Amino acid sequence: MRSTKAARLLAAGAALTVLTLLSACGSGGGHHENEALGSKAPDPPRVKTQQANVLPGMPPVQDPADLYAADRPNRLSPVVKDFPSRVYVPNTNSDTVNVIDPRTYRIIETIPVGRQPQHVVPSWDLKTLWVNNDLGNSLTPIDPRTGKAGKAVPVHDPYNLYFTPDGKYAVVMASKDRQLVFRDAHTMKVVKAVPVGCAGVNHADFSADGRYFIVSCEFSGELLKVDTARMEVVAQRKLPFHGAMPQDVKISPDGKLFYIADMMADGVWIVNGDTFAEPVFLATGKGAHGLYISRDSREMYISNRGEGTISIFDFAQNRLTKKWHLPGGGSPDMGGVSADGKVLWLSGRYNAEVYAIDTRTGTELARIKVGSGPHGLAVYPQPGRYSLGHTGIFR
């Protein structure tokens, strides 16, 4: 068992360092705790000359100052603009995916899938949703235009799934196999299996130039840095907390820092991906788990699964500004933001439910009963030019 006192000391000791490191994200900015972020009009596109030596084949960086510039409210790709808006909920213990109509908050369909579905993952080209059937050793494709499932594709140990920024490869987080498996993004044929020296690879995000990605290792409390083109682990780091269990990974809008939720340290680790130096820690709440960026790139929503809350981190102010409490508690886990930015959708992992939360006020809009063990739900479609995987990392 970890020490609560140790956790407090770690958080306090790191506070000054956090502020110093986070200053790289920018400074100043007015206080906007009560602003209706989801209802703000989309900013005009800020297309700038590409300044980074990006991974060959990767789409140009639309705005080097904001990696999420393509994710503004309702700015849907022509590929997905006619897809019906749905929330896809994989129920790990029920071996099903519940499909919710976000307008009515009702389940409109239940799709049988393989054993222990973990996440619903949008493909790089936005055309397919892949259900990760972890113990079923398969991926079930869902056509988001029709909502119908296709024939499952054999893929061993697919706990989670990502796509390289050039769209060439799927990267399977094979947690039990202790591998990162690069597969053809369309056929899912193995291209290269990369053994890892850590336990429980589960989440990731890519650098601004797409040339590397950071991976969390849940069961050994470590982080990996992986060269995308070479398909090789180039660095490995142990988190400085006994019993650390890192979860979701998300890069800052300016591309300078990575944030890693840790469900045992009860907060978020912040690391410079380029230098991969010692990370610093920011306490958020018990069981910190999922990380999601607001549609205006100002804030990050952090789900604290162990206490039924969502912490709000302001990038410009470099601090936590709010904490939303789910009425009666809950177990907010993974999810995503609606296309218009007004609703944060999260699965209730241990309560067989899904939460719809107003991003302007933190008010719970709906609590929907679903199957057992809801996990990596996907809100789809969402704005963005392409998907990097998980429950929807769009750029």
C-alpha positions in Angstrom: 0.0 0.0 0.0 1.3 3.4 -0.9 1.7 6.0 1.9 -0.8 8.9 1.9 1.7 11.0 3.7 4.3 10.2 1.0 1.9 11.3 -1.7 1.3 14.6 0.1 5.0 15.2 0.4 5.7 14.3 -3.2 2.9 16.7 -4.4 4.1 19.5 -2.2 7.8 19.1 -3.1 7.0 19.1 -6.7 4.7 22.1 -6.7 7.4 24.8 -7.3 9.0 22.6 -10.0 5.7 22.2 -11.7 5.2 25.9 -12.0 8.7 26.3 -13.4 8.4 23.6 -15.9 4.9 24.5 -16.9 6.0 28.1 -17.7 7.2 26.6 -21.0 3.5 26.3 -21.9 3.0 30.1 -21.8 2.2 32.6 -19.1 -0.4 35.1 -18.1 -3.9 34.8 -19.5 -7.1 36.1 -17.8 -9.1 34.0 -15.3 -11.9 32.4 -17.2 -13.2 29.8 -14.7 -16.9 30.4 -15.6 -16.5 30.8 -19.3 -18.7 28.7 -21.5 -15.9 27.0 -23.4 -18.1 24.6 -25.3 -20.3 27.4 -26.6 -17.6 29.7 -27.9 -17.5 30.3 -31.7 -14.7 28.5 -33.6 -11.6 30.5 -34.0 -10.6 31.1 -37.6 -8.1 28.6 -38.9 -4.5 29.7 -38.3 -2.5 27.9 -40.9 1.1 28.6 -40.6 4.2 27.5 -42.4 5.3 24.2 -41.1 8.3 24.7 -38.8 9.1 21.2 -37.7 11.0 18.5 -39.5 8.0 16.1 -39.3 7.7 12.4 -39.9 7.6 11.9 -43.7 4.1 11.3 -44.9 2.5 13.1 -41.9 0.0 15.8 -42.7 1.4 19.3 -42.2 1.2 20.9 -38.8 -1.7 23.3 -39.1 -0.6 25.6 -36.2 2.8 24.9 -34.4 1.4 26.9 -31.4 -1.7 24.6 -31.1 -1.6 21.0 -32.1 -5.3 20.8 -31.6 -6.2 23.6 -34.0 -8.1 21.3 -36.3 -10.3 20.2 -33.4 -12.4 23.3 -33.1 -16.2 22.9 -32.5 -18.1 21.1 -35.3 -15.2 21.4 -37.7 -15.8 17.9 -39.1 -13.7 16.4 -41.9 -15.6 15.8 -45.1 -15.0 12.1 -44.4 -17.3 12.1 -41.3 -19.6 15.1 -41.8 -22.6 12.8 -42.6 -22.0 10.3 -39.9 -24.7 10.2 -37.2 -23.5 11.4 -33.8 -23.2 8.5 -31.4 -21.4 7.4 -28.2 -19.9 3.9 -28.4 -19.4 2.2 -25.0 -17.3 -1.0 -24.8 -18.5 -3.1 -21.8 -15.5 -5.1 -20.7 -17.4 -7.7 -18.7 -20.5 -7.9 -20.9 -18.6 -8.4 -24.2 -20.8 -5.8 -25.9 -20.8 -2.3 -27.2 -23.7 -0.1 -26.2 -24.5 2.7 -28.8 -26.0 5.8 -27.2 -27.8 8.6 -29.1 -26.4 11.7 -27.4 -29.5 13.8 -28.2 -31.8 11.5 -26.2 -29.3 9.9 -23.8 -30.8 6.5 -24.7 -29.2 3.3 -25.9 -30.3 2.6 -29.4 -28.3 -0.6 -30.1 -26.2 -3.2 -28.4 -23.5 -4.9 -30.5 -22.1 -8.2 -29.5 -18.3 -8.3 -29.9 -15.3 -10.4 -28.7 -14.2 -11.2 -25.2 -13.3 -8.2 -23.0 -13.6 -5.2 -25.2 -11.4 -2.4 -23.8 -11.5 0.6 -26.1 -13.4 1.8 -29.2 -10.7 3.4 -31.5 -11.2 5.6 -34.6 -8.9 4.7 -37.5 -6.4 7.1 -38.9 -8.5 7.7 -42.0 -11.6 8.3 -39.8 -13.6 5.6 -41.7 -13.7 2.8 -39.2 -14.1 2.3 -35.4 -12.1 -0.6 -34.1 -13.2 -2.4 -30.9 -10.3 -3.8 -29.0 -11.3 -7.3 -27.9 -8.4 -7.9 -25.5 -9.0 -11.5 -24.4 -10.8 -12.2 -27.6 -7.6 -11.6 -29.5 -9.4 -9.6 -32.2 -10.5 -6.3 -33.5 -14.2 -5.8 -34.4 -14.7 -3.1 -37.1 -17.8 -0.9 -36.8 -18.9 1.3 -39.7 -19.7 4.6 -38.1 -21.9 5.6 -41.1 -24.3 2.7 -40.5 -23.4 1.6 -36.9 -23.0 -2.0 -38.1 -20.2 -4.3 -37.0 -18.1 -6.3 -39.6 -16.2 -9.5 -39.3 -13.6 -9.5 -36.5 -9.9 -9.4 -37.5 -7.5 -11.7 -35.6 -5.1 -9.5 -33.6 -3.3 -10.9 -30.5 -3.7 -9.1 -27.1 -5.1 -5.7 -28.4 -5.5 -3.9 -25.1 -5.2 -0.5 -26.8 -4.6 0.8 -30.4 -2.9 3.8 -31.9 -1.9 5.0 -35.4 1.3 6.5 -36.5 0.9 10.1 -37.7 1.7 9.2 -41.3 -1.2 6.7 -41.4 0.9 3.8 -42.3 0.8 1.7 -39.2 -1.4 0.7 -36.3 0.4 0.3 -33.0 -1.1 -2.4 -30.8 -0.5 -2.0 -27.1 0.0 -5.7 -26.4 0.0 -5.5 -22.6 0.2 -9.1 -21.6 2.6 -9.9 -24.5 4.9 -7.1 -23.4 5.1 -5.8 -26.9 4.4 -2.8 -29.1 3.2 -4.4 -32.3 3.3 -2.3 -35.5 0.8 -3.5 -38.0 -0.4 -2.4 -41.4 -3.1 0.3 -40.6 -5.6 -1.3 -43.0 -5.0 -5.0 -43.1 -3.6 -5.3 -39.5 -0.9 -7.6 -40.7 2.2 -7.6 -38.4 5.1 -5.4 -39.7 7.2 -5.5 -36.6 6.8 -6.7 -33.0 8.9 -4.7 -30.5 9.5 -6.3 -27.1 9.5 -3.9 -24.2 11.3 -4.0 -20.9 8.3 -2.8 -18.8 5.0 -4.3 -17.8 1.5 -3.2 -18.9 2.0 -0.9 -21.9 -1.4 0.8 -22.3 -1.6 4.5 -23.4 0.4 6.8 -25.6 0.6 10.1 -27.5 2.8 11.4 -30.3 5.2 14.4 -30.4 4.4 17.5 -32.4 6.6 16.3 -35.3 5.4 12.7 -35.1 8.9 11.4 -34.8 8.4 9.8 -31.4 5.7 8.8 -28.9 5.6 8.4 -25.2 4.1 5.2 -23.8 2.9 4.5 -20.2 3.6 1.2 -18.6 0.9 0.6 -16.0 2.2 -2.3 -14.0 5.8 -1.4 -13.6 5.3 2.4 -13.2 7.5 3.4 -16.2 7.4 5.5 -19.3 8.9 4.6 -22.7 10.0 6.9 -25.5 9.7 5.2 -28.9 11.1 6.3 -32.3 8.2 6.2 -34.7 10.1 5.6 -38.0 12.7 3.1 -36.5 10.0 1.4 -34.5 12.4 1.2 -31.5 12.3 2.0 -27.9 15.0 4.7 -27.5 14.5 5.6 -23.8 12.9 4.2 -20.6 12.2 5.9 -17.3 10.9 4.8 -13.9 8.4 7.2 -12.3 9.6 8.5 -9.0 6.7 7.2 -6.9 6.5 3.7 -5.3 3.6 1.8 -6.8 3.0 4.3 -9.6 0.4 3.2 -12.2 0.5 5.6 -15.2 -2.6 5.7 -17.4 -3.6 8.1 -20.1 -1.1 10.3 -22.0 -1.7 13.6 -23.7 0.6 16.2 -25.2 0.2 19.9 -24.5 -1.3 22.2 -27.2 2.1 23.8 -27.8 3.7 20.4 -28.1 6.3 21.0 -25.4 5.1 18.8 -22.6 3.4 15.4 -22.0 0.9 14.8 -19.3 0.5 11.3 -17.8 -2.3 10.4 -15.4 -1.3 8.2 -12.5 -4.1 6.4 -10.7 -2.0 5.5 -7.7 -0.1 8.7 -7.3 -3.5 10.5 -7.6 -2.4 13.0 -10.1 -0.6 13.9 -13.3 3.1 13.6 -14.2 4.5 16.3 -16.5 7.5 15.5 -18.7 9.4 17.2 -21.4 9.2 14.6 -24.2 12.3 15.9 -26.1 14.7 15.7 -23.2 12.8 12.9 -21.4 14.1 14.4 -18.1 12.8 13.7 -14.6 9.1 14.3 -14.6 7.3 16.5 -12.0 4.0 15.8 -10.3 0.7 17.6 -10.0 -1.9 16.2 -7.6 -5.4 16.2 -9.1 -7.5 13.6 -7.2 -7.8 10.0 -6.3 -7.4 7.6 -9.2 -6.5 10.1 -11.9 -7.1 8.3 -15.1 -8.3 10.0 -18.4 -7.1 13.2 -20.1 -9.1 15.2 -22.6 -8.5 18.6 -24.2 -11.3 21.2 -24.6 -12.3 22.3 -28.0 -10.6 25.7 -27.6 -7.3 24.0 -26.5 -7.5 26.1 -23.2 -8.2 23.4 -20.7 -7.6 19.7 -20.0 -10.3 17.6 -18.3 -8.8 15.0 -15.9 -11.1 12.2 -14.7 -10.3 11.1 -11.1 -11.9 7.6 -11.1 -11.3 6.9 -7.4 -13.3 9.9 -6.1 -15.9 10.6 -8.8 -14.5 14.0 -9.8 -13.1 15.8 -12.8 -10.3 18.2 -12.4 -9.8 21.1 -14.8 -6.3 22.2 -15.8 -5.8 25.6 -17.4 -2.8 25.6 -19.8 -2.3 29.4 -19.9 -2.6 29.7 -16.1 -0.5 26.6 -15.5 -2.7 25.4 -12.7 -5.9 23.5 -11.7 -8.8 25.9 -11.7 -11.9 23.8 -10.9 -13.0 20.4 -9.8 -16.4 19.0 -10.7 -18.1 16.4 -8.5 -20.4 13.8 -9.9 -23.7 13.8 -7.8 -23.6 10.8 -5.6 -20.1 9.9 -6.8 -19.1 7.5 -9.5 -16.0 6.1 -11.3 -15.3 8.4 -14.3 -12.8 6.7 -16.6 -12.3 7.1 -20.3 -14.3 9.0 -22.9 -14.2 12.1 -25.1 -15.7 15.5 -25.9 -18.7 16.1 -28.1 -18.2 17.6 -31.5 -19.5 20.9 -30.4 -17.4 20.9 -27.3 -20.3 21.3 -24.9 -20.4 17.8 -23.3 -17.7 15.6 -21.8 -18.7 11.9 -22.0 -17.0 9.5 -19.6 -17.6 5.8 -18.8 -18.3 4.8 -15.2 -16.0 1.9 -15.0 -17.2 0.3 -11.7 -20.8 1.5 -11.8 -22.1 0.2 -15.2 -23.0 3.7 -16.3 -22.0 6.6 -18.5 -21.8 10.3 -17.5 -22.6 13.2 -19.7 -21.2 16.4 -18.2 -21.7 20.0 -19.3 -18.3 21.5 -20.0 -19.5 25.0 -19.2 -20.7 24.4 -15.7 -19.6 20.9 -14.7 -23.3 19.9 -14.3 -24.2 16.3 -14.8 -26.6 16.2 -17.8 -27.3 12.5 -17.7 -26.3 9.2 -16.1 -27.0 6.3 -18.4 -27.0 2.6 -17.3 -25.0 0.4 -19.6 -23.4 -3.0 -19.6 -20.9 -4.2 -17.0 -17.4 -2.7 -16.9 -17.7 0.2 -19.4 -14.3 1.4 -20.4 -12.8 3.3 -23.4 -15.9 4.9 -24.9 -15.6 6.9 -28.1 -17.7 9.9 -29.0 -18.0 9.9 -32.8 -17.6 11.7 -35.0 -15.3 14.4 -33.7 -13.5 17.3 -35.4 -10.0 16.7 -36.8 -8.2 15.8 -39.9 -6.9 12.3 -38.8 -6.9 10.1 -35.7 -3.9 8.9 -33.7 -6.0 6.3 -32.0 -7.2 5.5 -28.4 -10.7 6.8 -27.8 -10.0 9.7 -30.2 -6.8 11.8 -30.4 -7.4 14.0 -33.4 -5.2 16.5 -35.1 
